[in-house]
């Protein structure tokens, strides 16, 4: 019988489900597992509520399925968690330390009227301390809203990551990248901010202890070990926010590196070595990375993937949409229009009836939105390299168009649970391993092509004029 292989577990605790991967010291994924979907309830308009017990069950299920998928004897040497951020779990006074009745997810919008009522000094305090603009669904706004409701008193405010760590180790510990989503942390010092905690009227002692990603969090308790199908005192390592862990898994940690998630929503994340709140462009959030001495500027570009999905139904999949010409119409996406009745409009309705023209223009608009976001960060970060992941990468026409528009080569990464792989890398590095999970997975490089008669810059300028409503 062969000697057992040493492995670590990385877990991606998402909003809709949980995924777990086991990797060896070289970064090879030796097993993986997923949970069933996590139910989300809407008891009142705007509510988005989950059961903390369901979140823990999903975590255990994903881990058990991954462990049971091992086809060779293995020693699990460590575990780390990548978790979604912003969701809030109140621990009611008088309950057991980890007993919680509900988790208000980051999609809960019931605090919106309160957020909109905050005056300019409060907004400036939130932005300058947390690095994020006030938003419903995050810890600060949710806790502030709950303070105005007739609810039992709360003695601890948790998020998904520290709730899971408590179940695993019995200690309340969070990390800077997840704490950023609570919007109660000073992004520069990476400590709870008394000024931000004063807004909802809570004491920082009601929050988890902040430790750096990659540090020891404790040892897996017997009950937790049994629940996830393991045994022995396995070390648990402090993890991070799912986007930050995905960046680490992708190898996006150097200044000027970035990755673009091209799912239903597109999210751009760019890496910097400065926690300079004054340099944050409008619409971007500043968060600590899980990599040491790094921060990230990120922006949700909106439902660009949904725009393309809606438009592609008009076009046979075998048709190549090609590159827009100077005289082609423009597609103006309605991603920022809360009252939209469609996904977008074409500037020439008659030409827009041609499915190929319409899809070509929609793809160009998506590439232009990426260029806009990159341009807005140019004073703080110069883009050096860009990794792209998600369903949008399946279109070579789209990735080529983005590369052409940015003038930067794209590294197209294969489908994988990148947050879980990043968490696994944190656990592996705590053991002194140096796994490169990207080296063992396929990737493609898309180099920019700029023909001599390229009209991209002129079309981009006109697109921006049309989107902002500026006069010629």
C-alpha positions, 0 to 999 in steps of 0.5 A: 500500500502506498504512503498517504499523500499530504493534502490541504482543504480549501473551501469556497463558502458562497451565497448560493452553495459551498465548494471544497477542493483538496490539493497536494503540495504541488498544487494539483487538485486531488479531489473536490466536492460541492454542497446542495444549493443554500435556500434564501428566503424573502419574508418581507419585501427587500429581505434576503435571509438564510439560515446559519444552520443551512450555511454550516450544513452546506460547508460540511456537505461540501467537505465530506463529499470532497474527502469521500472523493479521494481515491488514494490514502491522504493526510489532511494537513490544514484547512482554510476558508474563502467566504462571501462578505457583507452578510450579517449574522446577529448572535442574540443575547442569552443564546449559546455563543454560536447560536444564530437564527438568521443571516441577513445576506449582502443582497438584503436591501431593507436598509436602503432608505436608511442609507439614503438618509445619511448626510454628507459627513456620515457618508464621508466618514464611511468612505474615508475610513472603510474605503467603501461607499455606503451600501445596503446589505453590508454589515454597517448598514444592516446593523444600523437598520436592525438597531431601529427595529423591535428585535432582541438585543444582540451581543455579537455581530458575526459574518459568514467567515467568522461564524464558520471559523467559530464552528470549526475552532470555537474562536471568533476570528475574521480577516481584513479582506472579509472585515472590509465587507462589514464596513466597520474596519479602517482599511488602512490600519486593518483594525475595527474603527471606533468612528464607524462602530459609533454609527450603528452604536456598537462596541468593537468588542462585539466583533470578531478578532481580526487576524491576517490571512494565512495566520493560525486560527486554531485546531479543528474541534472534534465535533467539527471534524466528525461533521466534515468527515475528518479526524485528528487535530487538523490546523485551521488557517485564517482565510479571506474574502472569496474575491481576494482568495480567487486573486491569490489562486490565480496568482494575481498579487503583484502591483498592476496585476488584475483579474476580470470575472466574466460571469453574469455580473462582471467584476474587475479587481486590480492590485496595489501596494497602497491603502490610499483612500484619497486615490480611490476612483468613484465606484471602486472599493478598496479592500485588503488583499490576502497577500501581504502588503497588498490591497485591491481596487474593485468595481462591479461592472454590472450585469454585462454577462446577462446583457450578452446572454440576452443578445446572443439568443438572437444569433446562431452560435456558429456565426462569428460577430467580427470586429466593429467598423467605424460606421457600425452602430453602438450598443448602449447597455442599460446596466446602470438604469434601475428602471430599465425595460430592456438590456440596452439599445442600439443607436441605429435601430434599423441596423440593430435588427441584424443579429450579427451587428447587434451582438458585435456592438454588445460585445464591443460595449462590454469591452469598452466598459472594462476599458473605462474602469481600467482608465479610471484607476490609471492615476493609482495603478498602471495595468500590467497583466490581466487574468480573465475567468468565467463564462464570458471567456468561452467566446474567443471573439469577446476575449480578443476584443477586450485584449484589442481594446485594452492593448494588454494580453489576457491570460484566459484561465480554465473553469475552476473554483478559484476562491477555494483554490486560493484558500487552499493555497493559504493553508498550504503556504502555512505549512511551508509549501509553495503550490502553483495552482495555475501551473497545473491547470490549462490557460490561453494567452490572447494577445492584442491585435491592433491593425493599422486602420484600427478605429477602436480609439475613435469608437471608444471616444464616441461610445463614452460621449453617448453613454455620458450624454455629452455634446459633440 
